[in-house]
């Protein structure tokens, strides 16, 4: 069925003609002969359009339409008036009480069909728009919930990183402090002093990594700080070679740093980030 139509007319001939015509066009039709029955049927629901006569006994079409529009169940049902009254004031009042269209008797069947189809099309579009709006509001609500959950998760992660960094930094500072104290002892051998230097350099690098963890939120937001400085590249490579030499020997790997002649000894870039990249490469190379 193309739609459910309620016809309200106290003239049986009009009811019969309209009902038969609309039924042949694919509409489900129900007809009543007075306003009281019309209100009762409309409140049952499933009515898409009402064709309403004006001049009826006991309750005219204007009053019926007013009662329909104040009821929450029937307020959105479009009403087309069909009446022999053709005065302008009658038509104006029909629209004032909530009618959406007005057909003058004697009516023409093609005109009735065209106006009915037009109003049902408008109603269907309004219902689709309402459904889409409800779906959009639901999606907005779900997105807000997801954003709130993500915000809580990010805050929890930041708190975790802060606490973890603090817990790691405390014992690491103790280790660095002891290496510095031991390095001042003139009685230790040169090889031990060299090992202490490697431990100290590795610890300082680890401390820098921990500090970088605290800046993780900035990195995730796309804000990465580039700290450019001049430094000795050869010295950096020597430190890395000393740091990984023992790990390579334990796995039976020969670690050889060969610097091409055209590589300058001093460069300008972010020393910490370059060192982190080289450490990751060397660590993966030895590990795998």
Secondary structure, DSSP 8 states (H G I E B T S, - for coil): ---EEEEE-S-HHHHHHHHHHHHHTT-EEEEESSHHHHHHHHHTS---EEEE-S--SSS-HHHHHHHHHHSTTTTTSEEEEEES---HHHHHHHHHTT-SEEEESS--HHHHHHHHHHHHHHHHHHHHHHHHHHHHHHHHHHHHHHHHHHHHHHHHHHHHHHHHHHHHHHHHHHHHHHHHHHHT-TTS-HHHHHHHHHHHHHHHHHHHHHHHHHTHHHHHTT------EEEEHHHHHHHHHHHHHHHHHHTT--------TTS-SEEEE-HHHHHHHHHHHHHHHHH-
